[in-house]
Amino acid sequence: MYVITIIYYYNTIYIMKDDNAKRVTTSIKIDPEIWKEAKIEAIQREMDLSELVEGALKKELRKK
């Protein structure tokens, strides 16, 4: 598996492919009730919350 990184910097888009990429730690602000629902869903699916969020983001981004 590989990761594609897209960076927008000074009106230029850089796309990088990294076969050995690690995940990054980030912080976002989200409605506490949605976060709670997401945590419950991740537990029910026996997966990490980060996997659930990453999957949801990928699905949303594919809609473009």
Backbone torsions as a table, in degrees:
resi	resn	phi	psi	omega
1	MET	NA	145.7	177.1
2	TYR	-132.2	163.2	-178.2
3	VAL	-117.3	135.5	174.5
4	ILE	-100.8	127.6	178.0
5	THR	-111.2	129.0	177.6
6	ILE	-115.3	124.2	-179.1
7	ILE	-121.3	128.5	175.8
8	TYR	-104.4	115.2	-174.0
9	TYR	-141.6	119.4	179.6
10	TYR	49.4	55.7	176.9
11	ASN	61.3	20.9	177.4
12	THR	-126.4	137.4	177.9
13	ILE	-101.8	125.3	176.4
14	TYR	-110.1	129.4	178.3
15	ILE	-117.0	124.9	-177.7
16	MET	-125.5	137.5	176.0
17	LYS	-105.6	129.2	-179.4
18	ASP	-134.0	109.7	-179.1
19	ASP	-68.9	-21.3	-177.4
20	ASN	-116.6	27.0	-175.4
21	ALA	-67.8	144.3	174.8
22	LYS	-102.2	159.7	177.2
23	ARG	-76.1	153.5	177.9
24	VAL	-105.2	153.1	174.2
25	THR	-92.6	134.7	-178.5
26	THR	-142.6	171.7	175.2
27	SER	-134.4	142.8	178.6
28	ILE	-137.0	162.7	174.5
29	LYS	-105.3	129.9	-176.1
30	ILE	-145.8	149.9	178.1
31	ASP	-56.4	128.3	-177.4
32	PRO	-57.7	-34.4	179.7
33	GLU	-68.8	-38.7	177.5
34	ILE	-66.0	-40.3	179.6
35	TRP	-62.9	-42.2	178.8
36	LYS	-62.3	-45.4	178.4
37	GLU	-61.1	-40.6	180.0
38	ALA	-64.8	-41.2	178.7
39	LYS	-62.9	-43.7	178.9
40	ILE	-62.3	-44.7	179.5
41	GLU	-61.3	-42.9	179.1
42	ALA	-62.1	-42.2	178.5
43	ILE	-63.1	-44.3	-179.9
44	GLN	-63.3	-32.8	179.0
45	ARG	-87.2	-1.5	-178.0
46	GLU	55.4	50.7	178.2
47	MET	-137.8	164.7	176.0
48	ASP	-71.5	149.5	177.0
49	LEU	-60.5	-37.8	179.2
50	SER	-63.6	-35.4	177.1
51	GLU	-65.9	-40.8	178.8
52	LEU	-63.6	-47.0	-179.3
53	VAL	-65.0	-44.2	179.5
54	GLU	-61.6	-42.6	178.1
55	GLY	-62.5	-42.0	178.9
56	ALA	-64.8	-40.4	178.3
57	LEU	-65.0	-43.7	178.7
58	LYS	-60.6	-44.5	-179.8
59	LYS	-61.2	-44.0	-179.6
60	GLU	-65.8	-40.3	-178.2
61	LEU	-70.6	-27.9	177.5
62	ARG	-69.4	-18.9	-178.2
63	LYS	-69.8	-16.5	-176.1
64	LYS	-57.5	NA	NA
